[in-house]
Amino acid sequence: MKLKYLIVLLCVMTAFVTMSCSDDEEEFTWHEYKLPVSASELNCPIDEPVLVNDQAELTRIVGEAANPTKVDFNKHTLLIVKSTIYYGIKKLNYGLSYSDGRYILNILVRKDITTAVTDMAVAYVIPKTYDESSIELVINVD
């Protein structure tokens, strides 16, 4: 009999937890965006996060002929960062995180012994934002 009450209690508790979850909350997600041109061809400033919020601005940055993949700019912003690295690159790691209302784009450059100058760029589709102050760029060279 106690087992029956325990099972019923667990079912009721599970129902309360399920009902308390809101379907209205949009899950915070982002994904990397493959730029259609090389970093040196991008028409954007160096070492500054660029927020793109419409197709015309994206076309201006990548060029007319690039035919960039469409982004749903009603819901999303495209974050682009271009940088010039003044060393040969042995390995390049980058990632985006979100904490306390801020996006943190970390770029780690592991250099090699060559002295090649290299342009690099990364782009992420993120939830809609116009607030450039919410983007923090961290570039570390090792």
C-alpha positions in Angstrom: 0.0 0.0 0.0 2.9 2.4 0.9 4.4 1.7 -2.5 1.2 2.6 -4.3 1.1 6.0 -2.4 4.8 6.6 -3.1 4.2 6.0 -6.9 1.2 8.3 -6.9 3.2 11.0 -5.0 6.1 10.7 -7.5 3.6 11.1 -10.4 2.0 14.2 -8.9 5.4 15.7 -8.2 6.5 15.1 -11.8 3.3 16.7 -13.1 4.0 19.8 -11.0 7.5 20.1 -12.3 6.4 19.6 -15.9 3.6 22.2 -15.5 6.0 24.8 -14.0 8.2 24.7 -17.1 7.2 27.4 -19.5 7.0 26.8 -23.3 7.2 30.5 -23.8 10.8 30.8 -22.9 13.0 30.7 -25.9 16.1 28.6 -25.5 19.3 30.6 -25.8 21.2 29.2 -28.7 23.8 30.3 -31.3 25.7 28.6 -34.0 28.7 29.3 -36.1 28.1 30.9 -39.5 30.3 29.9 -42.5 31.4 33.1 -44.1 31.2 32.9 -47.9 34.5 34.7 -48.5 38.0 34.8 -46.9 38.8 37.1 -44.0 40.8 39.4 -46.2 37.8 40.0 -48.5 35.5 41.1 -45.6 34.6 44.8 -45.6 34.6 45.3 -41.8 36.9 46.8 -39.2 39.7 44.7 -37.6 39.5 43.5 -34.0 36.0 45.0 -33.5 32.8 42.9 -33.1 30.4 43.8 -35.9 26.7 43.2 -35.4 24.8 42.6 -38.7 21.0 43.0 -38.5 19.9 42.9 -42.1 20.7 41.3 -45.4 21.8 44.5 -47.1 24.5 45.0 -44.4 25.7 41.4 -44.8 25.9 41.8 -48.6 27.9 45.1 -48.1 30.4 43.2 -45.8 30.9 40.1 -47.9 30.3 41.6 -51.4 27.6 41.2 -54.0 29.1 38.2 -55.7 29.5 36.1 -52.5 25.8 35.1 -52.3 25.8 34.7 -48.5 23.6 32.1 -46.8 20.4 33.8 -45.6 20.0 34.6 -41.9 16.6 35.2 -40.3 17.3 38.8 -39.2 13.8 39.1 -37.7 15.0 36.8 -34.9 18.8 36.8 -35.2 21.9 38.9 -35.4 25.1 37.9 -37.2 28.2 38.6 -35.1 31.4 38.9 -37.2 34.9 39.5 -36.0 37.9 39.9 -38.3 41.5 40.0 -37.0 45.0 40.2 -38.4 47.5 37.8 -36.8 51.1 38.8 -37.2 52.6 35.3 -36.6 52.4 32.0 -38.3 49.4 30.1 -36.8 50.0 26.7 -35.5 46.5 26.3 -34.1 43.5 28.6 -33.9 40.7 28.0 -31.3 37.7 30.1 -30.9 34.4 29.9 -29.1 31.4 32.0 -28.0 29.9 31.9 -24.5 27.1 33.9 -22.9 27.1 35.0 -19.3 25.3 37.7 -17.3 23.8 39.2 -20.5 27.1 39.4 -22.3 28.5 37.5 -25.2 32.2 36.6 -24.8 34.1 35.7 -28.0 37.4 34.0 -27.1 40.0 33.6 -29.7 43.2 31.6 -28.8 46.1 31.8 -31.3 48.9 29.3 -30.9 51.7 30.7 -33.0 54.5 28.9 -34.7 58.0 30.2 -35.5 57.1 31.7 -38.9 56.3 35.4 -39.3 53.4 35.2 -41.8 50.7 37.9 -41.5 47.3 36.2 -41.6 43.8 37.5 -41.6 41.2 35.4 -39.8 37.4 35.9 -39.2 34.7 34.1 -37.3 31.0 34.6 -37.4 28.1 33.5 -35.2 24.3 33.7 -35.5 23.1 34.8 -32.2 19.7 35.9 -30.8 18.6 39.4 -32.0 20.6 42.3 -30.4 21.6 45.8 -31.3 23.7 46.3 -28.2 27.4 46.3 -29.2 28.4 46.9 -25.6 27.1 43.4 -24.9 29.9 41.8 -26.9 33.4 41.2 -25.4 36.3 40.2 -27.6 39.2 38.3 -26.0 42.2 37.5 -28.2 45.1 35.5 -26.5 48.3 34.6 -28.3 50.3 31.7 -26.9 
